[in-house]
Amino acid sequence: MKVLVVGSGGREHAICWKLAQSPHVEELYCAPGNGGIAEVARCVPIAATDVQAVTAWAGEQKMDFVVVAPDDPLALGMVDALEAAGIPAFGPRQNAAMIEASKIFSKDLMAKYHIPTAAYRSFTDREQALAYVAEQGAPIVVKADGLALGKGVIVAQSVEEAQQTVRDMMDGGRFGAAGAKVVVEECMTGPEVTVLAFCDGEHLVCMPSSQDHKRAFDGNRGPNTGGMGAISPSPYYTPEIARRCMEEIFQPTVAALRSEGRPFQGVIYFGLMLTPGGPRVVEYNARFGDPECQAVLSLLDSDLMEIFLACREGRLDTLDIRWKGGAACCLVLASGGYPGPYVKGLPITGLKQAEETAVVFHAGTKRGEDGGVRTNGGRVLGVTALGENLERAIDGAYAAAAHISFQDMHFRRDIGRI
């Protein structure tokens, strides 16, 4: 098969890396790709958000299958456009991707179908939102309704901080159109866990649990990022919690979307909070999380292409999906200043040494004119190691990362240990 993966980050590198191992995949392409993806796929210089150009290129090149990995093209309806052109695709259609594209839609869906989540109110009027924050007190959570690169959620520790966040969002300065509407919700407490699940519209198969580390600095301090590292499985996700999540959250979500005429085919990301009152949904995403994807796919012991085809064809329940034992840790190496302003184009050294004991997924890199790898984003690399247990996997990721260097590189030193 000729397969195209859409996207350019660490998630897409992990997907390409796994697809390249499939005997079904004869030719692998990625649009636009990055410096690391170029080692396993042919990169195509088309923006991931250019629905028309991607669809046209896939048709002209007679792609047999397209994997739409990032949130933006899913929200823009890329899967719908590809299927309208007769090209099979992996990922939810636009109306199902709404579970991520609109926080208000997802919260209202959970309320309607009694899926446990935080108490909330949604607002299109700034003054009403400010009054509600004052009435509820702090700590309190303010979320931009739309897509905001994983950074549109603020856990405010004071009423003043929450109200300023509302102003920043709803006045359009902080997240543009994504913040024109906001959700204000109670601040839940407990360990956070991510469960990714393959879904064919009716059936779902959960992957091993994982835990992302969103804050920029050690001790879960600093601003939210797209993710500074991930481990899998989560030590907090017990068999009993898994059973409750399946019965109270996972299956009801799939059934709710189907009942609403929005059958979900692709990967559903369940962001969970294990509260004293039981598991609740923090958020949904309509695709693999990043960097959770790197850790989880490293544990997959089955053919990813076969799984994608089964999701697309509604026969996920016929597969026996296997996972490796042990654990995985993905450590993100970021540019100095991230998630704020940062410099691009810095040379990276030590990749070959790191790759002797770990897999290095490229997130924000490019090839220089000299053929060397340079920085090209905020999150630059995801150093991913396996181990017979979580401690070994964490130690392996840090040991491999010690070989890598670029100017002002920074990373958290407590991934999986907090």
C-alpha positions as CSV (number, residue, x, y, z in Angstrom):
1,M,0.0,0.0,0.0
2,K,1.0,3.6,-0.6
3,V,0.3,5.4,2.7
4,L,0.5,9.2,3.6
5,V,0.7,10.4,7.1
6,V,-0.3,14.1,7.7
7,G,1.6,16.1,10.3
8,S,5.1,17.1,11.3
9,G,5.7,16.4,15.0
10,G,6.8,13.6,17.4
11,R,3.5,11.9,17.2
12,E,3.7,11.7,13.4
13,H,7.3,10.4,13.7
14,A,6.1,7.6,16.0
15,I,3.2,6.7,13.7
16,C,5.6,6.7,10.7
17,W,8.1,4.6,12.6
18,K,5.5,2.0,13.5
19,L,3.9,2.0,10.0
20,A,7.3,1.5,8.4
21,Q,7.4,-1.9,10.2
22,S,4.2,-3.1,8.6
23,P,4.5,-5.5,5.6
24,H,1.3,-3.9,4.3
25,V,3.1,-0.6,3.7
26,E,5.2,-0.5,0.6
27,E,5.6,3.3,0.2
28,L,5.3,5.7,3.1
29,Y,5.0,9.5,2.8
30,C,4.5,12.3,5.3
31,A,3.2,15.9,4.7
32,P,5.1,17.9,5.7
33,G,7.2,15.7,8.0
34,N,10.4,16.7,9.7
35,G,14.2,16.0,9.9
36,G,13.6,12.6,11.6
37,I,10.6,11.5,9.7
38,A,12.7,11.9,6.5
39,E,14.6,8.8,7.6
40,V,11.5,6.5,7.4
41,A,9.2,8.3,5.0
42,R,9.4,10.6,2.0
43,C,8.5,14.1,3.1
44,V,6.1,16.1,1.0
45,P,6.2,20.0,1.4
46,I,2.5,20.5,2.0
47,A,1.1,22.1,5.2
48,A,-0.9,19.7,7.4
49,T,-3.7,22.2,7.5
50,D,-4.0,22.6,3.7
51,V,-7.0,20.3,3.2
52,Q,-7.3,21.0,-0.5
53,A,-3.7,20.6,-1.3
54,V,-3.3,17.3,0.7
55,T,-6.4,15.9,-0.8
56,A,-5.3,16.8,-4.4
57,W,-1.8,15.4,-3.9
58,A,-3.1,12.2,-2.4
59,G,-5.4,11.7,-5.4
60,E,-2.8,12.6,-8.0
61,Q,-0.2,10.2,-6.4
62,K,-2.9,7.5,-6.0
63,M,-2.5,7.0,-2.2
64,D,-4.2,3.9,-0.9
65,F,-4.6,5.3,2.6
66,V,-4.1,8.6,4.5
67,V,-3.6,8.9,8.2
68,V,-4.7,12.3,9.5
69,A,-2.8,12.7,12.8
70,P,-3.1,16.3,14.1
71,D,-6.1,18.1,15.6
72,D,-6.3,21.1,13.2
73,P,-6.8,19.2,9.9
74,L,-9.3,16.8,11.6
75,A,-11.3,19.8,12.8
76,L,-11.1,21.3,9.3
77,G,-12.7,18.2,7.8
78,M,-9.7,16.6,6.1
79,V,-11.0,13.1,6.5
80,D,-14.4,14.1,5.0
81,A,-12.6,15.7,2.0
82,L,-10.4,12.7,1.4
83,E,-13.3,10.3,1.6
84,A,-15.3,12.5,-0.8
85,A,-12.4,12.1,-3.2
86,G,-12.5,8.3,-2.8
87,I,-9.4,8.0,-0.6
88,P,-9.7,5.9,2.5
89,A,-8.5,7.7,5.6
90,F,-7.8,7.1,9.3
91,G,-9.2,9.7,11.7
92,P,-12.7,11.0,12.7
93,R,-14.8,12.9,10.4
94,Q,-15.3,16.6,11.2
95,N,-18.6,16.2,13.1
96,A,-17.0,13.6,15.4
97,A,-13.8,15.6,15.8
98,M,-15.9,18.2,17.5
99,I,-15.3,16.4,20.8
100,E,-11.9,18.1,20.7
101,A,-12.5,21.1,18.5
102,S,-15.1,22.5,20.9
103,K,-14.8,22.2,24.7
104,I,-18.4,23.4,25.0
105,F,-19.7,20.7,22.7
106,S,-17.8,18.0,24.6
107,K,-19.0,19.2,28.0
108,D,-22.6,19.4,26.8
109,L,-22.3,15.9,25.4
110,M,-21.1,14.6,28.7
111,A,-23.9,16.3,30.6
112,K,-26.5,15.0,28.2
113,Y,-25.3,11.4,28.5
114,H,-24.3,11.5,32.2
115,I,-20.6,10.9,31.6
116,P,-18.7,12.0,34.8
117,T,-16.8,15.2,34.4
118,A,-16.3,18.5,36.3
119,A,-19.2,20.8,37.0
120,Y,-19.1,23.7,34.5
121,R,-20.7,26.6,32.8
122,S,-20.0,27.9,29.3
123,F,-20.0,31.5,28.2
124,T,-20.1,33.7,25.2
125,D,-20.5,36.9,27.3
126,R,-17.4,38.1,29.1
127,E,-19.2,39.9,32.0
128,Q,-21.3,36.9,32.8
129,A,-18.2,34.7,32.9
130,L,-16.4,37.2,35.2
131,A,-19.4,37.2,37.5
132,Y,-19.6,33.4,37.6
133,V,-15.9,33.2,38.5
134,A,-16.4,35.7,41.4
135,E,-19.4,33.6,42.6
136,Q,-17.5,30.3,42.5
137,G,-14.2,31.4,43.9
138,A,-10.8,29.7,43.4
139,P,-9.0,27.5,42.5
140,I,-11.0,27.3,39.3
141,V,-10.3,26.2,35.7
142,V,-10.8,28.4,32.6
143,K,-10.7,26.7,29.1
144,A,-10.7,28.2,25.7
145,D,-13.5,26.6,23.7
146,G,-11.4,26.0,20.5
147,L,-8.1,24.4,19.6
148,A,-5.1,26.2,21.3
149,L,-2.1,23.9,20.8
150,G,-2.7,22.1,24.1
151,K,-2.2,25.4,26.0
152,G,-5.8,26.7,26.3
153,V,-6.4,25.4,29.8
154,I,-5.6,27.6,32.8
155,V,-5.9,26.4,36.4
156,A,-6.3,29.7,38.2
157,Q,-5.3,29.8,41.9
158,S,-7.1,33.1,42.6
159,V,-10.3,34.8,41.4
160,E,-8.2,37.7,40.1
161,E,-6.1,35.3,37.9
162,A,-9.2,33.5,36.6
163,Q,-10.9,36.8,35.7
164,Q,-7.8,38.1,34.0
165,T,-7.6,34.8,32.0
166,V,-11.2,35.3,31.0
167,R,-10.4,38.8,29.8
168,D,-7.3,37.6,27.9
169,M,-9.2,34.9,26.2
170,M,-12.5,36.5,25.4
171,D,-11.0,39.8,24.2
172,G,-9.3,37.7,21.5
173,G,-5.7,38.4,22.4
174,R,-4.6,35.2,23.9
175,F,-5.8,32.4,21.7
176,G,-7.5,34.3,18.9
177,A,-10.9,32.8,17.8
178,A,-10.4,29.7,20.0
179,G,-10.9,31.9,23.1
180,A,-14.0,33.8,22.0
181,K,-16.1,31.3,24.0
182,V,-14.9,29.9,27.3
183,V,-15.7,27.0,29.7
184,V,-15.3,27.7,33.4
185,E,-15.3,24.6,35.5
186,E,-14.6,23.3,39.0
187,C,-11.0,22.4,39.8
188,M,-10.9,18.6,40.3
189,T,-8.1,17.0,42.3
190,G,-6.3,13.6,42.0
191,P,-3.8,12.0,39.7
192,E,-4.3,12.6,35.9
193,V,-4.2,9.7,33.5
194,T,-4.5,9.4,29.8
195,V,-6.1,6.4,28.1
196,L,-6.0,6.3,24.3
197,A,-8.4,4.0,22.5
198,F,-8.7,2.8,18.9
199,C,-12.3,3.1,17.8
200,D,-14.2,1.9,14.7
201,G,-17.5,3.8,15.4
202,E,-19.0,1.1,17.6
203,H,-16.2,-0.9,19.2
204,L,-13.2,0.4,21.1
205,V,-9.9,-1.1,22.2
206,C,-7.9,0.7,24.9
207,M,-4.2,1.1,24.7
208,P,-2.0,0.9,27.9
209,S,-2.6,3.9,30.1
210,S,-0.2,6.8,30.1
211,Q,0.6,10.0,32.0
212,D,1.6,13.3,30.4
213,H,3.6,16.0,32.1
214,K,2.2,19.3,30.9
215,R,4.0,21.9,33.0
216,A,7.2,23.3,31.7
217,F,9.3,22.9,34.8
218,D,10.1,20.4,37.5
219,G,7.6,20.0,40.3
220,N,4.7,20.6,37.9
221,R,5.5,24.3,37.9
222,G,5.5,26.9,35.1
223,P,3.2,27.4,32.1
224,N,1.3,24.6,30.4
225,T,3.1,23.2,27.3
226,G,2.2,20.7,24.6
227,G,3.7,18.1,26.9
228,M,7.3,17.7,28.4
229,G,7.3,13.9,28.7
230,A,5.1,10.8,29.2
231,I,5.2,7.4,30.8
232,S,3.2,4.3,30.1
233,P,1.6,2.6,31.9
234,S,0.4,4.9,34.7
235,P,1.0,3.4,38.2
236,Y,-2.3,5.0,39.3
237,Y,-4.5,3.2,36.7
238,T,-5.5,0.0,38.4
239,P,-7.7,-2.9,36.9
240,E,-10.6,-1.7,39.1
241,I,-10.3,1.9,37.8
242,A,-10.0,0.5,34.2
243,R,-13.2,-1.4,34.7
244,R,-15.1,1.7,36.0
245,C,-13.7,3.8,33.1
246,M,-14.9,1.3,30.5
247,E,-18.4,1.1,32.0
248,E,-18.9,4.7,33.0
249,I,-16.8,6.7,30.4
250,F,-15.4,4.9,27.4
251,Q,-18.3,2.9,26.1
252,P,-20.9,5.6,27.0
253,T,-18.8,8.1,25.0
254,V,-18.7,6.0,21.9
255,A,-22.4,5.2,22.2
256,A,-23.2,8.9,22.7
257,L,-21.4,10.0,19.6
258,R,-23.1,7.2,17.6
259,S,-26.5,8.3,19.0
260,E,-25.8,11.9,18.0
261,G,-25.1,10.8,14.4
262,R,-21.3,11.4,14.8
263,P,-19.8,7.9,14.8
264,F,-16.1,8.1,15.8
265,Q,-13.5,6.2,13.8
266,G,-9.9,6.8,14.8
267,V,-8.2,7.4,18.2
268,I,-10.1,8.9,21.1
269,Y,-8.0,10.4,23.8
270,F,-9.6,10.2,27.2
271,G,-7.9,12.7,29.6
272,L,-9.0,11.5,33.1
273,M,-8.8,12.8,36.6
274,L,-8.9,10.0,39.3
275,T,-10.8,12.0,41.9
276,P,-11.7,10.8,45.4
277,G,-15.2,10.3,44.0
278,G,-14.1,8.2,41.1
279,P,-12.7,8.8,37.6
280,R,-13.9,11.8,35.6
281,V,-13.2,13.2,32.2
282,V,-10.9,16.3,32.1
283,E,-11.0,16.5,28.3
284,Y,-11.3,14.5,25.0
285,N,-9.0,14.7,22.1
286,A,-9.8,13.3,18.7
287,R,-6.3,11.8,18.0
288,F,-3.2,10.4,19.6
289,G,-1.8,12.6,22.4
290,D,1.7,13.9,22.0
291,P,4.0,12.8,23.7
292,E,1.8,9.9,25.0
293,C,1.8,8.5,21.5
294,Q,5.5,7.9,21.5
295,A,5.5,6.0,24.8
296,V,2.4,4.0,24.0
297,L,3.2,3.0,20.4
298,S,6.6,1.9,21.6
299,L,4.8,-0.8,23.5
300,L,2.6,-2.0,20.6
301,D,3.5,-5.5,19.5
302,S,0.9,-5.7,16.6
303,D,0.8,-4.3,13.1
304,L,-0.4,-0.6,13.3
305,M,-1.5,-0.6,9.7
306,E,-3.9,-3.6,10.3
307,I,-5.4,-1.7,13.2
308,F,-5.9,1.5,11.2
309,L,-7.6,-0.6,8.4
310,A,-9.9,-2.3,11.0
311,C,-10.9,1.0,12.5
312,R,-11.8,2.3,9.0
313,E,-13.7,-0.8,8.1
314,G,-15.7,-1.3,11.3
315,R,-14.1,-4.6,12.3
316,L,-11.9,-3.7,15.3
317,D,-13.6,-6.4,17.3
318,T,-12.0,-9.1,15.1
319,L,-8.4,-8.1,16.0
320,D,-6.2,-9.5,18.7
321,I,-4.1,-6.4,19.5
322,R,-1.0,-7.3,21.5
323,W,1.3,-5.2,23.7
324,K,4.8,-5.7,25.1
325,G,5.3,-6.1,28.8
326,G,7.2,-3.6,30.8
327,A,7.0,0.2,30.5
328,A,8.0,3.1,28.4
329,C,9.2,6.7,29.0
330,C,9.3,9.5,26.6
331,L,11.5,12.5,27.6
332,V,11.0,15.7,25.7
333,L,14.0,17.9,24.9
334,A,12.8,21.5,24.3
335,S,14.2,24.7,23.0
336,G,15.3,27.4,25.5
337,G,12.3,29.7,26.2
338,Y,9.6,27.2,25.2
339,P,6.6,27.5,25.6
340,G,7.5,31.2,25.0
341,P,9.7,32.6,22.2
342,Y,12.7,30.4,21.2
343,V,15.5,30.3,18.6
344,K,15.4,27.9,15.6
345,G,18.1,26.5,13.5
346,L,20.5,25.3,16.2
347,P,22.7,22.3,15.4
348,I,21.9,19.1,17.4
349,T,24.7,16.6,18.4
350,G,24.7,13.2,19.9
351,L,21.7,11.6,18.2
352,K,23.5,8.5,17.0
353,Q,24.8,7.7,20.5
354,A,21.3,8.2,22.0
355,E,19.8,5.9,19.4
356,E,22.0,3.0,20.5
357,T,19.8,2.5,23.6
358,A,16.5,4.4,22.8
359,V,14.3,5.6,20.0
360,V,14.6,9.3,19.3
361,F,11.4,10.7,17.9
362,H,11.8,14.1,16.2
363,A,9.2,16.7,16.9
364,G,10.7,20.1,15.9
365,T,13.7,19.4,13.6
366,K,14.8,20.0,10.0
367,R,17.7,19.0,7.9
368,G,20.3,21.6,7.3
369,E,22.1,22.2,4.0
370,D,25.0,20.2,5.4
371,G,22.7,17.2,6.0
372,G,22.9,17.7,9.8
373,V,19.8,18.0,12.1
374,R,18.8,21.4,13.5
375,T,16.2,22.6,15.8
376,N,12.9,23.8,14.2
377,G,10.4,24.0,17.0
378,G,9.7,24.3,20.7
379,R,9.5,20.7,21.5
380,V,12.5,19.3,19.5
381,L,13.0,15.6,20.4
382,G,11.3,12.9,22.3
383,V,13.8,10.4,23.7
384,T,11.8,7.2,24.3
385,A,13.1,4.1,26.1
386,L,11.6,0.8,27.2
387,G,12.3,-1.1,30.4
388,E,11.2,-4.2,32.3
389,N,9.6,-1.7,34.7
390,L,8.9,2.0,34.9
391,E,12.0,2.9,36.8
392,R,14.2,1.1,34.2
393,A,12.4,2.9,31.4
394,I,12.8,6.3,33.0
395,D,16.5,5.7,33.7
396,G,17.0,4.6,30.1
397,A,15.4,7.7,28.6
398,Y,17.5,10.0,30.8
399,A,20.7,8.0,30.1
400,A,20.1,8.3,26.3
401,A,19.2,11.9,26.5
402,A,22.5,12.7,28.2
403,H,24.3,12.2,24.8
404,I,22.2,14.9,23.1
405,S,23.0,18.6,23.1
406,F,21.9,21.8,21.4
407,Q,22.2,25.4,22.6
408,D,19.8,26.3,25.5
409,M,18.3,22.8,25.5
410,H,16.0,22.2,28.5
411,F,14.0,19.3,29.9
412,R,12.3,18.3,33.0
413,R,14.2,16.0,35.4
414,D,11.2,14.5,37.1
415,I,9.3,12.8,34.3
416,G,7.6,9.7,35.7
417,R,8.8,10.5,39.2
418,I,6.0,13.0,40.3
